[in-house]
Amino acid sequence: MSEFFEGREKTLRVHFMMPICRSLLDLSKELWSELLEQTGCTIIGELHQHQVTAYLLSESSLFIWRDHVILKTCGTTAPLRILPLLRRQIDWLEGVARFSYTNGAFLRPHLQPPGYRSEEEVVLQINNTLLGFRKQSFTEHLGSSVLLPDGSLEYIFLQPNIKTRRARPIVEIKFSKLQVCGKFFSAPDVMAKEKMFSDLFKEPWRTDSFHFAPCGFSLNALRPEINELYATIHVTPEPGFSYVSFETNYLEELSSQIKKMWSLFCPEEAIITFQFVDTFPCDFDQYDNDKNCDNPESIKKHFSELDFELRHFKKCFVENQKVVFYSINLLPTNIHK
């Protein structure tokens, strides 16, 4: 039996306050590598565009733009360590404008490092981390947290009276109990594995991927026409704790991508979460023409070609923050056939 590995991730999204003449993209790969090692992961691949750099990590991904980062890590990593390390290394960081953190519903939380094993530990650690920026024009106001129906913890902080660019909605897709696992173990035909994902990321997507030994797969993707757009997918295929995560802020192809992933992984359960930061539910109309976007029936058209049962559909607001989550739980109806 395979040694247990926690595929469920911790995701850190941070927009910094900084001088307009400065950019996180100017920081060297060597510095990022040094910082990431302190969180428990290393750089194994990279993808560059004019205004974004995507590093593929030994435990998931790091995306870097001029003034914000997304760090997604799995296993027993400690991603929150990167914030105080950045603050000590970079004297021109003035504070945090927008911050969100997701703690997955871990299968074995007792194996996580201290500070990540419970909701109370995570919230305390985040508050202490954010307060570390207080001497740099940080306020006393801290963020708010919410538990989503799948057990994931979401923590959000928006700096009052600070304007940041309007954030695109983010969708996270989490598949568990995969019925098809064997194809993701090491095999001589690497090209066959690449082909499995080629339909998900056709041109103009640019991709960087890595096949782990004896099993596992990670991929980052960028779209050159708009530098904000990204996607990332990570596969933990071992039976008993199989898991896939997919995240993107490009919703225009979402229906077809979900259909292809559903066919590729054959999950017994799927959790799909839409996150709107600094935008409100009506903004979903840009991506879903049905005005009743908080109605379970309206969301079904994204999954109309799948054989599933809608187990729950829940809208979650984060107290005191301009944030709303739509959490959707899908249960395939054909898993026992």
C-alpha positions in Angstrom: 0.0 0.0 0.0 1.3 3.5 -0.9 2.5 5.8 1.9 -0.1 8.4 2.7 0.2 11.7 1.0 -2.2 14.7 1.6 -3.3 16.0 -1.8 -5.7 18.5 -0.3 -4.0 21.9 -0.5 -3.5 25.1 1.4 -3.9 28.1 -0.8 -2.5 31.6 -0.1 -3.6 34.6 -2.2 -2.0 38.0 -1.3 -2.2 41.4 -2.9 0.5 43.7 -1.5 0.7 47.5 -1.1 3.9 48.7 -2.7 5.4 51.6 -4.7 4.2 51.6 -8.3 7.8 51.5 -9.4 8.4 48.1 -7.7 7.5 44.6 -8.8 7.5 41.2 -7.3 8.5 39.9 -10.7 11.9 41.6 -10.2 12.8 39.2 -7.4 15.2 36.5 -8.5 14.3 32.8 -8.8 17.1 32.1 -6.3 15.3 34.3 -3.7 11.9 32.6 -4.3 13.6 29.2 -4.1 15.1 30.1 -0.7 11.8 31.4 0.6 9.9 28.3 -0.7 12.3 25.9 0.9 11.3 27.4 4.3 7.7 26.4 3.6 8.7 22.8 2.7 8.8 22.8 -1.1 11.1 23.4 -4.1 10.9 24.7 -7.6 10.8 22.0 -10.3 9.6 24.0 -13.3 8.8 27.5 -14.6 6.7 29.4 -17.1 7.2 33.1 -17.9 5.1 35.7 -19.6 5.5 39.5 -19.7 3.6 40.2 -16.5 3.4 36.8 -14.7 5.7 34.0 -13.7 4.4 30.5 -12.8 6.6 28.2 -10.8 5.8 24.5 -10.6 6.6 23.2 -7.2 7.4 19.8 -5.6 4.2 20.4 -3.7 1.9 22.3 -6.2 2.4 25.9 -7.6 3.4 29.5 -7.2 2.1 32.3 -9.4 3.6 35.8 -9.3 2.4 39.1 -10.7 3.7 42.6 -10.1 1.8 43.1 -6.8 0.3 39.8 -5.9 1.0 36.1 -5.5 -0.9 32.8 -5.4 0.9 30.0 -3.4 -0.8 26.6 -3.5 0.9 23.8 -1.6 -0.1 20.2 -0.6 1.5 17.6 1.6 2.7 18.8 5.0 3.9 22.2 3.8 3.6 25.5 5.8 2.9 28.2 3.2 2.1 31.0 5.7 5.8 31.1 6.6 6.4 32.9 3.3 4.8 36.2 4.4 7.1 37.1 7.3 10.0 35.9 5.2 9.0 38.3 2.4 8.6 41.1 4.9 12.1 40.7 6.2 13.7 40.3 2.8 11.9 43.2 1.0 11.9 46.6 2.6 9.5 48.2 0.0 6.5 46.0 0.9 4.2 48.5 2.6 1.4 46.1 3.7 -1.3 43.7 2.7 -4.2 45.1 0.6 -6.1 41.8 0.0 -5.5 38.4 1.6 -7.3 35.1 1.3 -6.3 31.7 2.6 -7.9 28.2 2.1 -7.2 25.3 4.4 -8.3 22.0 2.8 -10.4 19.5 4.7 -7.5 17.3 5.4 -7.9 13.5 5.6 -5.3 13.3 8.4 -5.0 16.7 10.0 -2.8 15.3 12.8 0.0 14.9 10.3 0.0 18.6 9.4 2.6 20.9 11.0 1.6 23.0 14.0 -0.6 25.9 13.1 -2.5 23.9 10.4 -4.3 21.2 12.3 -7.5 23.0 13.3 -9.5 26.1 12.4 -8.5 27.7 15.7 -4.7 27.1 15.0 -5.0 28.5 11.4 -6.9 31.6 12.3 -4.5 32.4 15.2 -1.5 32.0 12.9 -3.0 34.1 10.2 -3.9 36.9 12.6 -0.4 36.9 14.0 1.1 36.9 10.5 -1.1 39.9 9.3 -0.3 41.8 12.5 3.3 41.6 11.5 2.6 44.2 8.8 1.0 46.6 11.3 4.1 48.8 11.6 3.9 49.4 7.9 0.5 51.2 7.9 -1.5 48.1 8.8 -4.7 48.7 10.7 -6.1 46.9 13.7 -8.8 45.4 11.5 -8.4 41.7 10.9 -10.2 39.3 8.5 -13.0 36.9 8.9 -13.3 33.1 8.3 -16.0 30.7 7.2 -16.2 27.0 7.0 -17.5 25.8 3.7 -19.8 22.7 3.5 -17.0 20.4 2.4 -15.0 21.3 5.6 -12.6 23.7 3.9 -11.7 26.8 5.9 -11.7 30.1 4.0 -10.1 33.2 5.6 -10.5 36.6 3.9 -9.0 40.0 4.7 -9.6 43.2 2.7 -7.7 46.3 3.8 -10.3 49.1 4.4 -10.2 52.1 2.1 -7.6 50.6 -0.1 -8.5 50.2 -3.8 -7.1 47.2 -5.7 -7.8 46.0 -9.2 -11.2 44.2 -9.5 -10.5 40.5 -8.9 -11.8 38.0 -11.4 -13.9 35.2 -9.9 -12.0 32.0 -9.1 -13.3 28.5 -9.4 -11.8 25.5 -7.6 -12.8 22.0 -8.5 -11.9 19.1 -6.1 -12.4 15.5 -7.2 -12.0 12.7 -4.7 -12.2 8.9 -4.7 -11.1 8.6 -8.3 -12.2 5.5 -10.2 -9.4 5.8 -12.7 -6.0 5.9 -10.9 -3.6 3.6 -12.8 -3.0 5.9 -15.7 -1.3 8.4 -13.4 1.4 6.1 -12.2 4.9 6.2 -13.8 5.0 4.6 -17.3 7.4 4.7 -20.1 5.0 6.5 -22.4 5.1 10.1 -21.0 3.7 11.5 -24.2 0.5 9.5 -23.6 0.1 11.2 -20.3 0.6 14.6 -21.9 -2.1 13.9 -24.4 -4.6 13.3 -21.6 -4.4 17.0 -20.7 -4.0 18.5 -24.2 -7.7 18.9 -24.7 -8.0 20.8 -21.4 -5.4 23.4 -22.4 -5.4 24.0 -26.1 -3.8 27.0 -27.7 -3.4 29.8 -26.7 -2.8 28.2 -23.3 0.9 27.7 -22.5 1.6 24.9 -20.1 4.4 23.5 -17.9 3.9 20.0 -16.4 5.7 17.4 -14.3 5.2 13.7 -13.8 6.2 12.5 -10.4 7.7 9.1 -9.6 6.2 6.7 -8.9 3.0 8.6 -9.4 1.4 12.0 -9.5 1.0 14.9 -11.9 1.1 18.7 -11.7 0.5 21.4 -14.4 0.5 25.2 -14.6 -1.1 27.0 -17.5 -1.1 30.7 -18.6 -3.0 32.5 -21.4 -0.9 35.1 -23.2 -3.7 37.4 -24.3 -4.6 38.4 -20.7 -1.8 38.2 -18.1 -4.3 37.7 -15.2 -5.5 34.4 -16.5 -4.1 31.2 -15.1 -5.0 27.6 -14.4 -3.3 24.8 -12.3 -4.1 21.1 -11.8 -2.6 18.6 -9.4 -3.2 14.9 -9.3 -2.7 12.5 -6.3 -3.8 9.2 -7.7 -3.1 6.7 -5.0 -6.1 4.5 -4.1 -7.4 5.2 -0.6 -6.6 9.0 -0.8 -6.9 9.8 -4.4 -7.5 13.5 -5.1 -7.5 16.1 -7.9 -7.5 19.9 -7.6 -8.1 22.3 -10.5 -8.1 26.1 -10.1 -8.6 28.8 -12.6 -10.0 32.4 -13.1 -10.9 31.7 -16.7 -14.5 30.8 -16.6 -15.4 31.1 -20.2 -14.5 27.4 -21.0 -15.6 26.1 -17.6 -18.4 23.9 -18.7 -16.3 22.0 -21.3 -13.3 21.7 -18.9 -15.5 20.2 -16.2 -16.9 17.7 -18.6 -13.5 16.6 -19.8 -12.1 16.4 -16.3 -15.1 14.4 -15.2 -14.5 11.9 -18.0 -10.7 11.8 -17.3 -10.9 11.2 -13.6 -14.3 9.5 -13.0 -14.6 10.8 -9.4 -17.1 9.5 -6.9 -17.4 13.0 -5.4 -16.9 16.5 -6.7 -16.8 19.8 -4.8 -16.9 23.0 -7.0 -16.4 26.3 -5.3 -16.8 29.8 -6.9 -15.1 32.6 -5.0 -16.0 36.3 -5.6 -13.7 38.8 -3.9 -14.6 42.4 -3.9 -17.4 41.6 -6.3 -21.0 40.5 -5.6 -23.1 37.6 -6.7 -24.7 39.6 -9.5 -21.3 39.7 -11.2 -21.8 36.0 -11.9 -24.0 37.2 -14.7 -20.9 38.0 -16.7 -20.2 34.2 -16.9 -23.7 32.8 -16.4 -26.5 34.5 -18.3 -29.1 33.2 -15.9 -29.9 36.1 -13.5 -31.0 33.6 -10.8 -27.4 32.7 -10.1 -28.1 31.8 -6.5 -30.7 29.2 -7.6 -29.5 25.6 -7.7 -31.3 25.1 -11.0 -29.4 27.9 -12.7 -26.0 26.4 -12.0 -26.9 23.0 -13.5 -26.2 24.1 -17.0 -22.5 24.1 -16.3 -22.9 20.3 -15.7 -25.8 19.5 -18.0 -23.9 16.8 -19.8 -22.8 15.0 -16.7 -24.6 12.1 -14.9 -24.8 13.5 -11.4 -26.9 14.3 -8.4 -26.8 17.8 -6.9 -26.1 17.0 -3.3 -26.1 20.6 -2.1 -25.8 24.1 -3.3 -24.9 26.7 -0.7 -24.0 30.4 -0.8 -21.6 31.5 1.9 -20.8 35.1 2.8 -17.7 36.0 4.8 -18.7 38.3 7.7 -17.6 41.9 7.3 -15.9 41.2 3.9 -17.0 41.8 0.4 -16.7 38.1 -0.4 -19.2 35.4 -1.4 -18.7 31.7 -2.1 -20.9 29.3 -4.0 -20.2 25.7 -2.9 -21.6 22.9 -5.0 -21.4 19.2 -4.2 -21.9 16.8 -7.0 -22.4 13.0 -6.6 -22.2 10.9 -9.8 -25.3 8.9 -10.2 -23.5 6.1 -12.1 -20.8 5.1 -9.6 -22.7 2.0 -8.5 -23.8 0.9 -11.9 
